[in-house]
Amino acid sequence: MGKSKTTKFKRPQFNSIGLPVNAVKEADEEHDEESCPAAELLEKLQSPSADIREFACASISRVVQQSQAIPGFLQRDAVRRLGPMLLDGSVAVRETATGALRNLSACGGQEVCEDMVRHDVMTPLTALLRECCTGFDTAAVAMKDQSNPVEGVANEAVNLLWNLCESSSQAVSLFNKSGLLDMVVQCLERYPHNVELSISAAHCLHTVTEDNPELLRSMNAAVLGALEKVLLSSQPGMAHILLRTLAAGTVWNMKASLPAARQAQTLNAVVATLSQCLDLDAGVLIPELRRAEEANHRNTAAVAEAEQGEAAVEPAEEEMDEEDAPMKKKNGKTTKVDTDFSDLLPRGKEELREATALLTAQQTSLEIIVNMCCSDDPSDDEWEEESSSDESDLGPDGLCDGLSGLMSPLCLSAEVQGALINHGIPEKVLNKTSFPREEATNVCQENPSWRSLSKRMQRVQSRALTCLHSILSTMDAESLGGEAALQGAAQHLSSLVFGAEEIPKDEEFLEAVISAMRSLLQIIASKNISQCMTPQQLMSLSEAATRCDVVSVRVNAVAILGITGSTLAKEKGTVETLQMIGNALLQVATRDSDLVVNGEALDALFDVFADGEEAEMAAKNLNLLPALKALQPVFKAKIRKEGRGKYSPQQLCVLDNIKINLRRFIGYLEKVVKK
């Protein structure tokens, strides 16, 4: 059904440490609704004691991580009752209340977020952020070397804001109108000494700047300058790499507001940031970080043992250290360990946080590159129009030198391709499609805290395959390194699918790898380069795909059969293979439950048997003509019966074309039979 479309990548929602928000939904399912302590905890919010209010907020924060408990809180108007707590006189209450709403938004999903916005949570949240930004400098002076409690509150607030804007268009609209952009940018600028808060702000900016022309019109020199400083910063560590990656994605989202004089330089800085992130080898770094964690544990144990000896002599001094210890939390956290439920990754696991930040940064980098390759985004047509109206708002420095429309889509494609190729992005993306070395996966499996990183590494691999598909769909063969490079990539993708004893069943991986294979095989076929897949591999791929529930996997699998079959039809001695391919495509066209897959299979049949002596012979042996004649009325009836309610106008248009082509192809086969 034609060349597969490169679609814009929609990021999954993550919290500030990169944990998928639905991960907490796997909590204990044994609690029934009657055991929900919602009423009692919400009642405690009215206590005159700040300690009790803080305890109630922290408890709510913990309980709502069990998704089955959320309805009990919502039914008791938890959002309206927690809202005033955001402006409580106690900083600790503010932080735990914001953390409770943050977890409610993260664990409740889109419907809960939209409900929270309807209950006006944005009003106290905006007021809280405004107060936090006002108090940054004064609190920093007062606290000096200690953590800044105001920044701890701000971090929870920005994460709550991010979750709401990720799930609610109304929240984004309110963000645009409430002056929140400048506040979040102020949080972003705290990166020299509080990278956690800055990362939360960068995640939020990355979300709200996507497909948001109203916000882009309010961009100014200060916002662009702040992003440029982050983008060009050089602090070491994985957290800062994640921060720069998110800044790069935000700058890309804001392309309509970029000044003409700096477009090429800015594009180069964005791609350079993504390139540096992809240069890092998680297969090497994750075992190193795990070994560093073990060494720290040994050192901590040795220090604790020594301190125990000192405590026998000086008990008073040890008591003071114990009392201070819970307050020595990094990046503004001042709550005690046993009531700190606002972060879903435990405190004190800095190496695990670094590893998580690395994988989140690499996943985000790959998703940004996918979006960069999408020149068919409707908003692309508006770049020049949107950006040309903002010239008066921009200053003379940094990213803000002059302004006119950003490159048009046609020009953009060439500019982006050049930047991606100059920084070796295609090769780096291809490298990321390999699953990390065995040492890294073993290290993660050995420790329960690190086990989730295995899934993250797999996700990076799947994103890399999706990214490779986008690159292959938008670049010519020469840009990708020519025939040798394409053959090498084809062999590599084949090894990913057929290297194990059986084809992997993970749907996300299968969807990504088959999309990439389809794009690559299309290029190879167009250049008359010999195909790399054996008939046996083709059939096993087809069989695995037909058992997959994901429609796009089945569509791409039959497309691969069509691409390979049409190439083989030009070669001698391929009749048996063509019959095998034709039979598989007929089965899909007849039996698959989805009309789009039926249509793709028919389209592939047209390609395979359109021309050539081998194809004609295979079609006769296969009895293709009577089979298609029997299928024709069934296919037409299926379009009439299911089409309008189930499929989009674009899909129906393609299906109508296939219906017409089926009639014509039957006519062609009738002529072949009469020869």
HELIX and SHEET records of a PDB file:
HELIX    1   1 VAL A   21  GLU A   26  5                                   6    
HELIX    2   2 GLU A   33  SER A   35  5                                   3    
HELIX    3   3 ALA A   38  LYS A   44  1                                   7    
HELIX    4   4 ALA A   50  VAL A   63  1                                  14    
HELIX    5   5 SER A   67  ALA A   69  5                                   3    
HELIX    6   6 ILE A   70  GLN A   75  1                                   6    
HELIX    7   7 ALA A   78  LEU A   82  1                                   5    
HELIX    8   8 GLY A   83  LEU A   87  5                                   5    
HELIX    9   9 VAL A   91  ARG A  118  1                                  28    
HELIX   10  10 MET A  122  MET A  143  1                                  22    
HELIX   11  11 PRO A  149  SER A  167  1                                  19    
HELIX   12  12 SER A  169  LYS A  177  1                                   9    
HELIX   13  13 LEU A  180  LEU A  188  1                                   9    
HELIX   14  14 VAL A  195  VAL A  208  1                                  14    
HELIX   15  15 PRO A  213  LEU A  216  1                                   4    
HELIX   16  16 ALA A  221  LEU A  231  1                                  11    
HELIX   17  17 MET A  238  ASN A  253  1                                  16    
HELIX   18  18 LYS A  255  SER A  257  5                                   3    
HELIX   19  19 ALA A  260  ARG A  262  5                                   3    
HELIX   20  20 GLN A  263  ASP A  279  1                                  17    
HELIX   21  21 ALA A  282  VAL A  313  1                                  32    
HELIX   22  22 PRO A  315  ASP A  324  1                                  10    
HELIX   23  23 ALA A  325  MET A  327  5                                   3    
HELIX   24  24 VAL A  337  THR A  339  5                                   3    
HELIX   25  25 GLU A  350  MET A  372  1                                  23    
HELIX   26  26 PRO A  378  GLU A  382  5                                   5    
HELIX   27  27 TRP A  383  SER A  388  1                                   6    
HELIX   28  28 GLU A  391  ASP A  393  5                                   3    
HELIX   29  29 GLY A  398  CYS A  400  5                                   3    
HELIX   30  30 PRO A  409  ASN A  422  1                                  14    
HELIX   31  31 ILE A  425  LYS A  432  1                                   8    
HELIX   32  32 GLU A  438  GLU A  446  1                                   9    
HELIX   33  33 PRO A  448  TRP A  450  5                                   3    
HELIX   34  34 SER A  452  THR A  474  1                                  23    
HELIX   35  35 GLY A  482  PHE A  498  1                                  17    
HELIX   36  36 GLU A  507  SER A  526  1                                  20    
HELIX   37  37 PRO A  535  THR A  546  1                                  12    
HELIX   38  38 VAL A  551  LEU A  568  1                                  18    
HELIX   39  39 VAL A  575  ARG A  591  1                                  17    
HELIX   40  40 LEU A  595  VAL A  608  1                                  14    
HELIX   41  41 GLU A  613  LEU A  622  1                                  10    
HELIX   42  42 LEU A  624  LYS A  646  1                                  23    
HELIX   43  43 PRO A  649  LYS A  674  1                                  26    
END                                                                             
